[in-house]
Amino acid sequence: MINNTTTTMKLRIRSFIWMMLIGFAAQAQESNLEKYTPSALLGKGTWDLTSFNNIYTQNQVRNDQGDEVQLGQRQTFLNSMLQFTYGVSESGRLNVGFEVNFNRAFYDSENGSPFKVFSGGSDLSRTVVSAIGPRVKFVPFASLPNFSVQSTFLFPVASDLETPFFTAHDRYTWFTQFFYDKKLSAKWRIFLEADFLYRLKRNSNQVNFFRTPVSGFLSYFPNSRTTLFGFAQYSPRFQNISNSIEEQFGFSNWFTQVGAGLKYQLIPNLGIEVSYGNFVASRQDGAGYSLNLGFRYIRQ
């Protein structure tokens, strides 16, 4: 009886030790939040579905002197992006996918709530599926796995998106992003992004233009399931500019945005992101703020 009890106790102690070791090993492994940073690619057969939702709202803009100009109304735009990405290469250096954009515009009184964009319609509101297109993401240099390039071409699928009031860009869009991240320590990581966003005219009364946004993110990982981050972005715009004599191509306007956010891994395959951005400076551009909510599901 004593021997049986002793044996049982030993088995329980061993089981407890093994459970503790397994638990510590699981905690030591990288979570999806740590592993699949924006610059990282998916391995072959792995896929993810990302939903990113952005509310941008403003009741004022800034003129070419940087002074605020009241609009006399609140303009709120809900932009929802759905992305599917699939890993196709054994080396993990090539992903393909597609993107669908949904947009809703809501024009209200100057002091109206931006959350009324979710409410019923009015004469100055519209909801559309605005664009769809293919995406490719790749690592150009095997020696730099933390540097990747993603390129998307979007085709507009709704008509008159900019008239009689703006809902979304009524243009073909070529969007190329360059991603790089570096681990500074066990808790800190820096992420850099440079973009080329080219809007090609769809109608003869439009003009082509492009932006070259640059962004920096500083992330802190208090644990494997949580990321806190701050960011800054500068986005100039270039297009044909008319003066009294001729039309020339050049720098037309810009904005600077700063903000902060949180990412949290709800379950091993699903993460959530919330963030806030404020357009703190601009020239002939917006002077509002953005609220962002995203979800990312990864299936291995």
Secondary structure as UniProt FT lines:
FT   HELIX           2..28
FT   HELIX           32..35
FT   TURN            38..39
FT   TURN            44..45
FT   STRAND          47..62
FT   TURN            64..65
FT   STRAND          68..87
FT   TURN            90..91
FT   STRAND          94..108
FT   TURN            110..111
FT   HELIX           114..118
FT   TURN            123..124
FT   STRAND          125..138
FT   TURN            142..143
FT   TURN            145..146
FT   STRAND          147..156
FT   STRAND          171..183
FT   STRAND          188..201
FT   TURN            204..205
FT   STRAND          209..211
FT   STRAND          214..223
FT   TURN            224..225
FT   STRAND          226..242
FT   STRAND          247..267
FT   TURN            268..269
FT   STRAND          270..283
FT   STRAND          285..286
FT   STRAND          289..299
//
